[in-house]
Amino acid sequence: MKLAIFGLTISSSWGNGHATNLRGLLSELIGRGHDVVFFERDVPYYAAHRDLHELAGGTLQLYSDWASVLPEARLQVADSDVAMVTSYCPDGLAAADLVCSSPALRVFYDLDTPVTLSRFRNGEPLTYVDDAGLGGYDLALSFTGGGALDALRLELGAPKVAPLYGSVDPDVHRPVQPNEQYRSDLSYLGTYAADRQRALEELFIAPARRLPHGRFLIGGAQYPADFPWTDNIFFAQHLPPPEHPTFYCSSRLTLNVTRSTMAEMGWCPSGRLFEAAACGVPVISDFWEGLDEFFTPGEEIIIAKTFPDSIAALELSDAELARIATAARARTLAEHTAANRALQLETILDHARAPEPLEVQTC
């Protein structure tokens, strides 16, 4: 099977959650014998932080503007079994015109479904969906399950929908030796987002203020100058994916915080959640509906709603934290790897070609 994909980026993990997840998924597809071509607009902010220069076994097609790449895009799409556009693709509308007029299976993959739905409902412009919605595609995949799937079908007109959640590459994310540079009692890895800030202040910053002798560490990009740092919160500028395991494994605990638009919709596991679990590090997470379908609270993950919950987690014994981390890693390797998602995608695509409605499960 050949897939032509038009997306945001796989060449740079800076400031986005697309690259790492897509790298693992596409690598598995290529390893299973599929031909993958990924089209990415070469923009300065990703070029300056590029941490992948070629798609091993596949093709990474960087281009300066749509007009220059259109002839090659037409050739690749015409020769493909599956043509796909992802959310936040900067040329998504133009790519959709090409994809939806092709004989290939026409697929839209939304890695940002709650944001897409919120902006669509508010009439805000998007670079990848317009007023026509998703009716021109054969299938819409979603990083978010639950009610998001119904909304994609009923509000955006997708004829068939299915969840394709984030995942982890266990060859990249695995237990490694800690590094003193990243040592912390509690860490948080993520790009700054205003709609995560309230939860971050409650579950991370407030505990840091109340535990002045603890060491807290944030890793990420785009943090503003007025971020409420404390003397015991340290910062690691953007970390490329190969550094993530060391970052996690140098933490006694790590925190997962979900963007508010996603948490409100539920069924929205972040790729960071699976990464940390695969590294064998105990995870504290905010709660959202559907979380217990991915990890069992209290056994494989610690749920925190207020800062005392985070402090209570920090007071757990090393033995209890190790038990939770071991269980989460086993669950992740069994159910949430890129290999699992590649198999799921193959099944979904096969079923999408059938004339009957696609039956999906939320997890």
Secondary structure per residue as TSV (DSSP state, phi and psi in degrees):
chain	resnum	aa	ss	phi	psi
A	1	M	-	360.0	136.5
A	2	K	E	-109.7	134.2
A	3	L	E	-120.8	127.7
A	4	A	E	-107.5	122.3
A	5	I	E	-124.1	133.0
A	6	F	E	-114.3	113.5
A	7	G	E	-138.2	-175.1
A	8	L	S	-71.5	-62.8
A	9	T	-	-167.1	145.1
A	10	I	S	-123.3	-10.7
A	11	S	S	-79.6	-19.0
A	12	S	-	-139.0	128.9
A	13	S	-	-91.5	4.8
A	14	W	T	-69.5	122.2
A	15	G	T	66.9	20.0
A	16	N	-	-152.0	157.8
A	17	G	S	-103.1	3.5
A	18	H	H	-75.9	-46.2
A	19	A	H	-59.1	-51.8
A	20	T	H	-62.4	-43.8
A	21	N	H	-65.2	-43.8
A	22	L	H	-67.4	-35.5
A	23	R	H	-59.0	-47.1
A	24	G	H	-63.9	-45.6
A	25	L	H	-63.2	-48.3
A	26	L	H	-68.0	-35.4
A	27	S	H	-61.3	-41.7
A	28	E	H	-66.8	-41.0
A	29	L	H	-61.9	-43.5
A	30	I	H	-62.5	-42.0
A	31	G	H	-63.1	-24.3
A	32	R	T	-91.2	10.0
A	33	G	T	97.0	6.6
A	34	H	-	-88.0	152.7
A	35	D	E	-99.3	124.1
A	36	V	E	-125.1	129.4
A	37	V	E	-121.7	123.9
A	38	F	E	-115.2	122.3
A	39	F	E	-98.3	127.8
A	40	E	E	-138.0	127.9
A	41	R	E	-70.4	131.1
A	42	D	-	-83.5	95.4
A	43	V	-	-105.4	152.1
A	44	P	H	-59.0	-40.7
A	45	Y	H	-70.2	-28.5
A	46	Y	H	-84.2	-34.7
A	47	A	H	-60.7	-36.0
A	48	A	T	-73.0	-16.8
A	49	H	T	-128.1	37.0
A	50	R	-	-75.2	125.9
A	51	D	-	-123.4	13.8
A	52	L	-	-147.0	127.0
A	53	H	-	-111.8	-12.6
A	54	E	-	-153.6	151.0
A	55	L	-	-95.5	101.6
A	56	A	T	-56.9	122.4
A	57	G	T	83.0	-9.2
A	58	G	S	-127.2	-160.1
A	59	T	E	-129.2	124.5
A	60	L	E	-102.3	113.0
A	61	Q	E	-105.1	98.1
A	62	L	E	-84.8	141.4
A	63	Y	E	-144.0	155.1
A	64	S	S	-85.9	-36.1
A	65	D	-	-156.3	161.7
A	66	W	H	-63.2	-40.8
A	67	A	H	-59.4	-38.1
A	68	S	H	-72.0	-28.4
A	69	V	H	-98.7	-10.0
A	70	L	H	-56.3	-45.1
A	71	P	H	-58.1	-43.4
A	72	E	H	-68.0	-39.0
A	73	A	H	-61.5	-41.8
A	74	R	H	-60.6	-43.6
A	75	L	H	-62.7	-44.6
A	76	Q	H	-69.0	-41.8
A	77	V	H	-65.4	-41.0
A	78	A	H	-62.0	-25.6
A	79	D	T	-99.7	7.6
A	80	S	-	-103.0	151.7
A	81	D	S	-84.7	-32.1
A	82	V	E	-131.9	130.2
A	83	A	E	-120.1	127.5
A	84	M	E	-131.4	142.4
A	85	V	E	-120.6	137.4
A	86	T	E	-107.5	160.8
A	87	S	T	-60.0	151.3
A	88	Y	T	65.2	8.2
A	89	C	-	-60.5	123.7
A	90	P	T	-66.2	-22.9
A	91	D	T	-113.5	33.9
A	92	G	H	-62.3	-36.7
A	93	L	H	-69.7	-42.3
A	94	A	H	-66.5	-41.4
A	95	A	H	-64.3	-36.4
A	96	A	H	-63.6	-39.7
A	97	D	H	-58.9	-42.4
A	98	L	H	-68.5	-49.3
A	99	V	H	-63.1	-44.9
A	100	C	H	-75.6	-7.1
A	101	S	T	-103.8	9.0
A	102	S	S	-97.7	162.9
A	103	P	S	-81.5	-5.5
A	104	A	S	-69.9	166.6
A	105	L	E	-68.3	122.1
A	106	R	E	-97.6	116.6
A	107	V	E	-126.8	136.7
A	108	F	E	-112.4	131.3
A	109	Y	E	-117.6	110.6
A	110	D	E	-98.3	108.3
A	111	L	S	-90.1	4.9
A	112	D	-	-140.3	41.0
A	113	T	H	-54.1	-47.2
A	114	P	H	-60.0	-37.4
A	115	V	H	-67.3	-43.9
A	116	T	H	-57.3	-49.2
A	117	L	H	-65.3	-42.0
A	118	S	H	-61.9	-45.9
A	119	R	H	-71.3	-36.3
A	120	F	H	-63.2	-44.2
A	121	R	H	-64.0	-33.8
A	122	N	T	-87.1	1.4
A	123	G	T	71.8	20.6
A	124	E	-	-82.3	143.3
A	125	P	-	-70.0	144.8
A	126	L	-	-127.5	151.3
A	127	T	S	-85.1	-1.7
A	128	Y	S	-134.0	-10.2
A	129	V	-	-139.5	133.7
A	130	D	-	-116.0	-164.8
A	131	D	T	-61.5	-22.1
A	132	A	T	-72.4	-14.0
A	133	G	T	69.8	-143.3
A	134	L	T	-114.1	18.8
A	135	G	T	-66.6	-19.2
A	136	G	T	-80.8	-9.8
A	137	Y	S	-91.6	162.0
A	138	D	S	-87.5	-26.3
A	139	L	E	-154.0	140.6
A	140	A	E	-118.1	123.2
A	141	L	E	-96.7	150.5
A	142	S	E	-137.9	135.5
A	143	F	S	-68.6	-16.9
A	144	T	S	-119.0	133.4
A	145	G	-	-101.5	-147.7
A	146	G	T	60.3	-135.3
A	147	G	H	-65.2	-19.2
A	148	A	H	-60.9	-33.5
A	149	L	H	-67.3	-42.2
A	150	D	H	-63.7	-39.8
A	151	A	H	-65.3	-39.8
A	152	L	H	-62.0	-35.8
A	153	R	H	-79.5	-47.7
A	154	L	H	-81.0	-34.7
A	155	E	T	-97.5	-36.3
A	156	L	T	-103.6	-4.0
A	157	G	-	80.2	17.6
A	158	A	-	-64.9	127.5
A	159	P	S	-70.5	-34.5
A	160	K	S	-137.0	145.4
A	161	V	E	-136.6	153.5
A	162	A	E	-159.6	146.7
A	163	P	E	-81.0	139.6
A	164	L	-	-135.7	94.0
A	165	Y	-	-75.4	171.2
A	166	G	-	-64.7	171.5
A	167	S	-	-157.4	-176.1
A	168	V	B	-138.9	146.9
A	169	D	-	-95.5	106.1
A	170	P	T	-68.2	-14.3
A	171	D	T	-74.5	-23.9
A	172	V	T	-94.8	-46.6
A	173	H	S	-102.4	105.7
A	174	R	S	-154.9	164.8
A	175	P	-	-62.3	131.6
A	176	V	-	-136.3	172.1
A	177	Q	-	-68.8	139.2
A	178	P	-	-69.2	161.8
A	179	N	-	-125.5	128.2
A	180	E	G	-56.0	-30.4
A	181	Q	G	-58.5	-32.7
A	182	Y	G	-107.4	11.5
A	183	R	-	-60.5	135.2
A	184	S	E	-160.8	157.2
A	185	D	E	-79.8	-35.4
A	186	L	E	-144.2	129.9
A	187	S	E	-119.0	162.0
A	188	Y	E	-144.8	127.8
A	189	L	E	-119.3	119.1
A	190	G	-	175.1	149.2
A	191	T	-	-66.3	143.5
A	192	Y	-	-62.0	137.0
A	193	A	-	-145.0	129.7
A	194	A	H	-58.9	-35.2
A	195	D	H	-84.2	6.7
A	196	R	H	-105.0	-10.6
A	197	Q	H	-64.2	-41.2
A	198	R	H	-59.8	-46.3
A	199	A	H	-66.8	-37.6
A	200	L	H	-64.1	-40.2
A	201	E	I	-64.9	-39.0
A	202	E	I	-71.9	-44.3
A	203	L	I	-96.2	-13.1
A	204	F	I	-125.3	-54.7
A	205	I	I	-70.7	-43.6
A	206	A	H	-60.6	-45.3
A	207	P	H	-61.0	-37.1
A	208	A	H	-62.2	-38.8
A	209	R	H	-66.9	-34.0
A	210	R	H	-88.1	-11.6
A	211	L	-	-124.1	70.3
A	212	P	T	-62.6	-19.7
A	213	H	T	-91.0	-3.8
A	214	G	S	-81.2	162.7
A	215	R	-	-116.4	122.0
A	216	F	E	-119.2	141.1
A	217	L	E	-136.2	130.5
A	218	I	E	-113.4	133.7
A	219	G	E	-121.9	135.1
A	220	G	E	161.7	-164.5
A	221	A	S	-135.1	161.5
A	222	Q	-	69.5	26.1
A	223	Y	-	-76.8	132.0
A	224	P	-	-76.7	163.1
A	225	A	T	-64.5	-27.3
A	226	D	T	-94.5	17.3
A	227	F	-	-60.9	138.3
A	228	P	-	-79.2	69.3
A	229	W	-	-66.1	152.0
A	230	T	-	-121.7	170.3
A	231	D	T	-64.7	-23.7
A	232	N	T	-104.4	11.3
A	233	I	E	-103.4	120.0
A	234	F	E	-106.6	162.8
A	235	F	E	-131.9	133.5
A	236	A	E	-116.1	115.9
A	237	Q	E	-57.1	164.4
A	238	H	-	-31.2	127.2
A	239	L	-	-107.5	127.4
A	240	P	-	-67.4	156.3
A	241	P	G	-50.5	-38.5
A	242	P	G	-61.7	-19.0
A	243	E	G	-87.6	-14.2
A	244	H	H	-59.3	-44.8
A	245	P	H	-59.4	-42.0
A	246	T	H	-63.7	-40.7
A	247	F	H	-58.5	-52.5
A	248	Y	H	-62.8	-46.7
A	249	C	H	-72.1	-7.6
A	250	S	T	-92.8	3.2
A	251	S	E	-105.4	141.4
A	252	R	E	-72.5	-36.5
A	253	L	E	-144.2	152.5
A	254	T	E	-129.8	152.8
A	255	L	E	-108.7	137.8
A	256	N	E	-111.9	126.2
A	257	V	-	-124.3	132.6
A	258	T	-	-102.3	140.0
A	259	R	-	-59.0	141.8
A	260	S	H	-59.8	-38.2
A	261	T	H	-63.5	-33.0
A	262	M	H	-79.1	-42.1
A	263	A	H	-61.4	-37.2
A	264	E	H	-64.4	-30.5
A	265	M	H	-87.6	-30.2
A	266	G	-	79.6	179.1
A	267	W	-	52.6	49.3
A	268	C	-	-134.6	61.6
A	269	P	-	-69.0	126.3
A	270	S	-	-74.1	147.3
A	271	G	H	-58.7	-31.8
A	272	R	H	-61.0	-33.6
A	273	L	H	-61.4	-46.1
A	274	F	H	-71.6	-35.4
A	275	E	H	-59.8	-50.6
A	276	A	H	-62.7	-43.5
A	277	A	H	-62.8	-40.2
A	278	A	H	-65.5	-26.3
A	279	C	T	-80.5	-2.7
A	280	G	T	77.0	29.9
A	281	V	-	-110.3	132.4
A	282	P	-	-66.2	139.1
A	283	V	E	-115.1	132.2
A	284	I	E	-98.6	135.4
A	285	S	E	-136.9	148.5
A	286	D	-	-66.0	165.0
A	287	F	-	-103.1	144.3
A	288	W	-	-149.3	153.2
A	289	E	T	-59.1	132.8
A	290	G	T	98.1	-11.3
A	291	L	G	-57.9	-37.0
A	292	D	G	-69.7	-7.2
A	293	E	G	-82.1	-15.1
A	294	F	T	-104.6	-39.1
A	295	F	S	-143.4	145.0
A	296	T	-	-84.7	116.0
A	297	P	B	-58.4	137.1
A	298	G	T	84.9	-21.4
A	299	E	T	-110.9	-40.3
A	300	E	T	-120.0	-10.8
A	301	I	B	-156.4	151.1
A	302	I	E	-104.8	126.2
A	303	I	E	-96.0	133.1
A	304	A	-	-128.1	129.9
A	305	K	S	-110.5	-27.9
A	306	T	S	-136.6	168.7
A	307	F	H	-62.4	-31.5
A	308	P	H	-61.7	-28.8
A	309	D	H	-65.1	-41.3
A	310	S	H	-65.0	-42.1
A	311	I	H	-64.9	-40.6
A	312	A	H	-61.5	-38.0
A	313	A	H	-65.0	-40.5
A	314	L	H	-65.6	-22.8
A	315	E	T	-89.1	-4.1
A	316	L	S	-64.9	153.3
A	317	S	-	-71.1	158.8
A	318	D	H	-59.9	-36.8
A	319	A	H	-65.4	-42.2
A	320	E	H	-67.0	-40.7
A	321	L	H	-64.7	-39.1
A	322	A	H	-64.8	-37.9
A	323	R	H	-62.8	-45.1
A	324	I	H	-64.0	-44.0
A	325	A	H	-64.4	-40.9
A	326	T	H	-63.7	-41.8
A	327	A	H	-66.6	-40.3
A	328	A	H	-67.1	-39.3
A	329	R	H	-64.4	-42.0
A	330	A	H	-62.7	-42.2
A	331	R	H	-63.7	-42.0
A	332	T	H	-64.0	-46.6
A	333	L	H	-66.7	-27.2
A	334	A	H	-81.7	-30.6
A	335	E	H	-129.4	-20.0
A	336	H	S	-124.2	29.1
A	337	T	B	-89.5	164.8
A	338	A	H	-61.2	-32.3
A	339	A	H	-64.0	-41.2
A	340	N	H	-58.9	-45.9
A	341	R	H	-68.2	-35.8
A	342	A	H	-63.2	-42.0
A	343	L	H	-63.7	-42.3
A	344	Q	H	-61.9	-41.6
A	345	L	H	-64.0	-42.1
A	346	E	H	-58.2	-44.3
A	347	T	H	-64.5	-44.1
A	348	I	H	-61.5	-44.2
A	349	L	H	-66.0	-38.2
A	350	D	H	-63.0	-44.0
A	351	H	H	-70.1	-32.3
A	352	A	H	-65.7	-23.5
A	353	R	T	-77.2	-15.3
A	354	A	S	-77.3	152.3
A	355	P	S	-72.7	-23.8
A	356	E	S	-79.1	163.0
A	357	P	-	-59.9	148.1
A	358	L	-	-83.3	121.5
A	359	E	-	-87.5	125.7
A	360	V	-	-122.1	159.0
A	361	Q	-	-116.8	152.7
A	362	T	-	-70.2	-23.8
A	363	C	-	-144.0	360.0
